[in-house]
Amino acid sequence: MNIYSWTFYPQFLFLVYFFLINSIYTILMILAFFEFKKQYARSFIDDYPYLYKSKLTPGISILIPAYNEQSTIIDTARSLLSIRYPNFEIIVINDGSTDNTAGELIREFNLKKIYHAFHTKIKTKKIKNYYISISEPRLIVIDKVNGGKADSLNAGINTANYPYFISIDADVLLEEDAMLKVMKPLLENPKKNVVAGGIVRVINGCLIEKGKLKEVRLSRRPLPIFQVVEYLRAFTAGRAGFQRLKSLIIVSGAFSVFNIGEVRQVRGYDRKSIGEDMELIVRLHKNLKNLKKDYNFLYRAYPVCWTEVPENLKILGRQRNRWHRGLIDTLIKHKNMISNPRYGMVGMFGLPFFLYFEFLGPIIEIIGYLSIIYILISQTIDIQFFLLFLGLAVLWSSILSLFTILLEDIYFKRYKKWYYLVVLTVFSLFENFGYRHLTLIFRIKGFIDYLRKKKSWGEMRRTGFS
C-alpha cells in the first residue's frame, strides 16, 4: 500500500474512524457495566412502596402528544391510568389529528367539554377544546390546531398542574412501577437532579391485553429484531456510558421526566426544531451551565417503556431520516457549545462525539466504502490487508453487540426464553451485513434533505399493539 497514493488517505481515514468509534463504544460499554452494577444493587433496596403511599411524593403531569394515533391511543391511555404513582394527571394533546383519535378518546373515556382558562406561559397554536373524563377524572384531553410535537408538548406544559412533567409518545406502554422508578432519583435530590430518562424497549411481537404487557416476545419479522439489538446497544453503552461521563445529551422523548420550572425558564420546546427532544436537553445544559448551577441529567435502566418500532423499510427510513435531520439541526443551533470547555463534558465530549461520529460518520463511511471499491477494482491495495481489516472491524462491532446482550441477560432478564437470546445473538452478528448499511443510507438521505430544508416528519403509520 503506497502512502503517496491518493487512495491511501481515504483508507487511512476509514481505519482511524472505525478504530476511534469502536474504542469509544468499548469505553462506554465498560462504564455502562459499572453503572448497571450500581443500579442493580440499588434496585433491591429502593423504597418504592413508601414513595407510593407517601403524601409528600410530588405530583407529575404525563403529557401525550398525539397526531393520528387512533390505533394505539386507547391502549396507551389505559396503560398509564394503571401505573403505580400516588398523584398524577394525564394530558393527551390531540394535535389536529385527521383520523379519529379524538373520537376514540371521547367514546372510550366519556369526555366532557368544559371551559378552561389557560395561563399561557409558552406560546402555542390555538386550543380548540378542553375535555375532562367523567369516568377517569385524572384524564385531560386538549384538542388543538396542528402545530407539531413540540407545540403540543408546550400546550401540555401550559396546562400542567404539577412540578414535574413526563413526555410520553402515544405509541408506548409503561411497566407498572416505571413512573416510581424514573422519579426516584429526581426526588432524592430535587435541586440538583433536573432530568431523568428510562429505557425504551421494542414491543413488536409482545403479548398485550387491555393496555398491559402480558408477555415479552420477539417479533417474527426480522426488521424489528434488528431494532431490538440496536435499542439495547443505544440504551446500554450509549445512555449509561454518557451519563457516567456527565455528557448525556439524549434522553429519549418517548420516556423522559423533567423539572417543569427549569423547562419553563427556557420557554419549553423549540417549535422550529426538527429534533425537539435532543434540542431541549442541549438547551437546558446550556442554560444551567451559563447560570453556573450544579446539576445532573440521569439515565435509569429499570424504568421501562415499551414502544412500537417500524416494521417496514419505508417507515424506518422516514424515522431515521428525521432523527438525523434533528441531530444536524441541534448541532448547528448550538455550535458555540462544541469543544467549548465552558460547557464541561457536554461541550468537550458529548457534542463532539455526535458531531464527528453521528453527523459526519455516515459521510466518512460512504467515502471509505467507495474508496475501497475503487482500490479493489484498480488493485491498489493488498487484498489480505483489506480482508483482515474488514474482519477485525466486523468482529469488534459484533463483540460490542454481544456484550450488550450479555448485559441484558445479567441485569434485566426481560427475554426469559433461552432461544430469544440465541436469536438476538444471531441478529447481532448479521447486523453488519445489510441492516447497518440501510440505516447509513437513510442517514445520508437525511443529510441531503436537511440541505434541501425539508422540515416535515413524514407519515409514521402504526399497526397498533394488538
N, C-alpha and C positions, 0 to 999 in steps of 0.2 A: 504494500500500500504506500504510494508515493505521497509524502506530506506536502510536496509542492504542487500537487494536482488540485484543481478547484473542487473536485469531487470529494476530497478528503474532509473539507470543512463541514459540509452538511452531515457527514458520517460522524465526525467528532462531536458536533453539536447534539446529534441524536444520542450518542453514547453518554455524554455528560448529562443530558436531560433525564434519561432513564435511570442513570446511577443516582442522581440527586433526588428525584421524586420517590424512588423506591427506598432510598436511605431515610428520607424524611418520614415516609409512611411506616418504616420499621421502627423509628424512634417513637412516633406517635402510638404505634401499637404496643410498644413496651410500656409507655406511660399509661395507656389505657388499661393494661393488665393490672397495674398497681392501683389505679383509680377504681376499677371494678372490685378488686380485692377489698378495698376500704369500704365501698358502698355495700358490698355483700355482707361484710361483718356488721355494718350498721343496720342492715335490714332486719336483723333478729332482735334488736333492742329498741328500735324506734317505737315511740308511744302513740301509735295511730288510734287505738281505742280512746285514749284520753283526749286527743285532739278532736275526735268525732263527737264526744259527749260534752266538751267544754263550751261554755257560753262565751268565753273570751276569744275563741277562734274567729278571726275576721272573715267577713263575708266576701264572696267572689262573684263577679259577673262573667258569665260564659257567653261569648259572642260568636255567633254562627252566621257568617256572610253566605248568602245562598242565591245563586243565579242558575235557573233551570236545573234544580236538584230534586225534582219530584220523585225520582226513583229511590232516593236514599234518605230524604229529609225526615220522614216519619221515624224510621229506624234510628237515625242519629239522635233525634229529639228524645225518643223513648229511652235510649241508652243513657243519655245524660240526665234525664229525670230520675234514674235509678241509682245514680252514683252515691257513694258514701261520703257526704260532706255536710256539716251541720247547717250552713247558712249560705244559700246561693240563689241566683236568678239566672234564667236562660233567656237570652235576647237573640232571636232569629231576625236577621235583616234581609228581607226579600228585596233584592236589588233589581227591580223592574223585570222579573223573570217573564219570559214569553211562553213558558209551559204552565202547568197547573200547580206549581209549588205552593203559592198562597192558598189556592182552593183546597189542596190536600191538608194543609195545616188547619184551616178553618173548620173543615169537616171532622178531622180526627180529634182535635182538641177543644172543640166548641168555643171558638174565639169570639169575643165580643169587642166591637169597636167602641173606643172611648175617646174623650178629648184629653189631650195631654200637652201641657205647656213645656216646651223644650227650652232649656237654658243653654244656648249654643256656645260651646267653648271652642269648637273647631268647625270651620266652615264645611258644609256638605251640600249635596244635591237635596232638592225639596223632599220632605217627608209627606207622603200622601195620607197614610192611615196608621193608627196605633191600636194594637189589639192586646187584650189580656185574656188568657184562657180561663173559662169558668171551671173546667174540670181539673186543671193543673195551674193553680194561682202563681206558681213560680215561673211560668212561661209567658214571655212577652214577644210579640211579633211586630216588627216595623215594616211597613210597606212603603218603599221609596222609589223615586226616579232613578233609573240606571246610572251609575257613576263609577262602577268598577269595585274591586275588592277593597282597596284602600279607603275609598269613600264610604263604603258600607261599614267597615270597621270603625271609622271615625264617627259615623252616626251612632254606632253601638257605644262607643266611649262617651259620647254626649249623653246618652240615655242611662248609662251605668250608675248604680246607686252604692257600689261598694268600693273599698280602697284598692282592690286588685281586680284585674280582668285577665281572662284567658281567651285566646283566639283559637277557635276550633273550626276546621274545614267541615263542610256539610256532608262529606263522604267518609266520615270516620266514626269509629266506635271506641269508647274508653273502657278500660277494665274498671271494675267496681271501685277499687281503692286508689285509682290513678290520681284523682284530684288531691287526696290527702298526701300522697307520696310526693307529688310535684310541689305542693305548697309548703311541706315541712321545712326545707332548707331556707325558704324566704321568711318563715315565721321565727326561725332560730335567731336570725339577725336582720330584722326588717329595715334597719337604717343602711346596712351595707349591701345586702343581697337584693338586687334590683330585678333581675330576670332569671327565670328557670325554665328549662325545656325538658321534656321527656323523650323517650324513644318512639319512633314511628316504625310500625311493622306492617307487613303486607297481609291483607285479609283475604285476597283472592283464593278461593278454594276452601276456606274455612266454613264450618257449620254455624249458621246464625239462626236464632229463633227469637222472634219478638224483640228485636233490637239488642240481643245479648249474644255474646260469643260463647258457643257451647263446646266447640272442639277445634283445636288448631290443626289445620291440614295444609298441605301444599296443593297448589293448583295443578290440574292435569295439562295445562298449557305451558310450553317452555318459556315464553316471554316473561310471565310473572315470576317464574322460578329464578331466572337470571336477576330480576329486580330484587328478590329476597336476598340473594348473595350481595348485591350492590348496596342495599339498605343496611344490611348487617355491617358491612365494611365501613360505610359512611358514618354510622352512629356509634361504632366502637372506636376504631382508630381515629376517625375524624373528630366527632364531638368531644369524646372523653379526653383525647390527647390534647386538643386545643384548649380545653378548659384547664388542664394541668399547667399549661404554659401561659395562662391568663390572656389568651388571644382568640377567644371564642367570638366569631362574628356571624355565625349562622345558628340560630335557634329556631327549629322548624316552625313555620307558620301553621302547620297542621296541629301543633300541640305545644303552646308556649304561654307562660303566665308572666304578667308584668305588674310592676308598681304603677298604678294608674296616674299618680301625681307626677312621676318622672316623665311619663309619656305625654301628658297634657302640657308639661313645661316645654316640650319640643314640638308642640302643635300636632301631635298624632302622626299618622301615616302620611307619607308624601303621595298625593293623588296623581302626580305626574310620573311617579316611579314605575318602572316595569316590574322590578322585584322588590315590592314594598316591604316584605318581611326582613330581608337582609339589610335593606337601606335604613330601616328604623333602628335596627341593632347597632349599625355603624354610627348613626347619628346620635344615639344615646351614649355610646362610647365617647364620641367627640365632645358632647356637652358635659358629661361628667368629668372627663379629663380636663377640659377647659376650666371647670369650676374647682378643680383640684380635690375632688372627692375620693375617698377610699371606698371602693365598691367591688362587687363580684357579679359576673354573669355565670350561671351554673347550668350544668347538664346532669341529669339523673337518669340512670338506665332502668330503674324499676317502675316508674310510672309509664304505663304502656298505652299507646294509641294505635289502633288498627285502621289502616286506610286501604282504599281500593286503588290499585295501580292500573295503568293502561294494559289492555290485552291484545292490542294490535299495533303494528308499527306506525301507522298513520297518527294515532293519538299519542303514542310515545314520542314520536318526532316533534309534534307540536309542544308537548310538555318540556322536552329538553331544549328545544329552540327558545322557549320563553325563559327558562331558567338561565340560559347562557346570556340572553339579552339583558336579563335583570342583573346578572353579575357585572357585565360590562358597564351598564348604566350606573350602578353603585360605585364601582371603582373610579369612573370618570367624575362623578359628583363629589367624591371625597378624595380626589387625587392628592390634595395637600397633606393628607394623613400618611400616605405611603412612604415608608422609610424615614418617618419623622419621629425622632426619639421623644418628642413631647407627648406622644400617644402610647408610650410604653411598648409592650409586646404586641399590642394590636397594630401599631404603626410599623414596628420593626420586624415582625414575623407574620402575623395573621394576614394582613392586607398584601404584603409582598408575595406570600405563598399563593394567594388566589390570583394575583396578577400574573406571575410567571408560570404557574403550573395549571391553573384552571382556565384563565383567559387566553394566555399565549400558548399553553400546552398543545391544544389541537392544531394550531398553526405549525408549531415545531414538529409535531408528529407527522403531519401531512408532508412537510418538506423532507423529513427524514425518509418516509416511505417512498416518495417519488425519487429521491436521490439514490436509494438502494436499488429500486427497479432499474434506473438508468445504468448504474455501475455494474449490475448483474448482467444486463444486456450487452454492455460495452466491455465486460470482463476486466474492469479496472480494480477489482477487489479480490482478495483471497477468499474463495468460497468457504474454506474451512473456518476462517476467522469469522465470517458472516454467520454461519450456522451456529458456531459456538456462542457468539454474542446473542443471537436470537433465542437460542435455547436458554441461556442464563437469564435473559430478560423475562421470558415467559415463566420460567421456573420460580424466579424471585417473586414475581407478581402472584403466581398461584400459591406460593407458600404463605404470603400475607393473607390471601383469601381463606386458605385452610386454617390459619391461626385464628381468624375471625370466627369460623365455625366452631373451633375448639373452645374459644371463649364463650360462645353461645351455649355450648353443652355443659361447660363447667359451672357458669354462674347463673344462667337463666332457665335452661331446660324447657323452652316452650314447645319444641318439636320432640315429643316424647317417644314416638315410634322410631326405632333404630334405622329403618330404611329411608326415613325422611333425611336423616343426616348423610346417608350414603348418596342420595340424590343431590343434595346440596354440595357435597364434595365433588361429585362428577361435574356438576354445572360450574363450580368454581374453577375447575381445571380447563373447561372448554370455553370459558368466558372470553379468553384471549383470542379465540378463533371465530370471529364474526360479530358477536354482540358488542364488544368494546369498539370495534371499527364502525358499527352502525351508529352508536352514540357519538362517536367522533364526527361523523358526517352531519348528524343533527346539530352539533355544536358549531361546526363550521358554517352551516346554513344560518344558525342564529346570529353569528358574527356578521354575515352578509346582510341579513335582514335588519340588524341594528344600523349598519351603514346606510341602508335604504330608509331608515327612520320608521320602521314598522313598529307600531305600538300595540296592536291587537293581540289577545291571548290565543285566539283560535278556539274552535269548539272542542270542549273536553267532555265527550259523551260518556255517561256512566251506564254500567249494566245493572247496577243495584246489588245489594248484599244477598238477596235471595236467589 
